[in-house]
Amino acid sequence: MTQLIDETVTVKITRMKQVDNLDGPDTFLFTNEADFESRVTVDGKAFSGKKFEGKDDLNPGTEWTFTNTSSQRFVPIAIKILENDDPASATKVDINPDSGKKT
């Protein structure tokens, strides 16, 4: 049986863009821009990414890069993006590039 060795696994989120307004329509006095936050799990290790406020089109750079080691052949990875105006009521963001389409 082949012994698996630890390998580095990196997840990097390079862009997050609001397609549908997450907070409701913009008004004459107020623009509803997204407050994105990321939560990623790589082989059981949980990470929370920096929260970016007022960014409908976000390029987080290295702030949303998550690294862990794993000896598994297939590494479980989970990515959750939240729209987080208030930590008590953070809303999951549907990740789909098409407007009006939910997955």
Rosetta blueprint (number, residue, H / E / L):
1 M L
2 T L
3 Q L
4 L L
5 I L
6 D L
7 E E
8 T E
9 V E
10 T E
11 V E
12 K E
13 I L
14 T L
15 R L
16 M E
17 K E
18 Q L
19 V L
20 D L
21 N L
22 L L
23 D L
24 G L
25 P L
26 D L
27 T L
28 F L
29 L L
30 F L
31 T L
32 N L
33 E L
34 A L
35 D L
36 F E
37 E E
38 S E
39 R E
40 V E
41 T E
42 V E
43 D L
44 G L
45 K E
46 A E
47 F E
48 S E
49 G L
50 K L
51 K L
52 F E
53 E L
54 G L
55 K L
56 D L
57 D E
58 L E
59 N L
60 P L
61 G H
62 T H
63 E H
64 W H
65 T E
66 F E
67 T E
68 N E
69 T E
70 S E
71 S L
72 Q L
73 R L
74 F L
75 V L
76 P L
77 I E
78 A E
79 I E
80 K E
81 I E
82 L E
83 E E
84 N L
85 D L
86 D L
87 P H
88 A H
89 S H
90 A L
91 T E
92 K E
93 V L
94 D L
95 I L
96 N L
97 P L
98 D L
99 S L
100 G L
101 K L
102 K L
103 T L
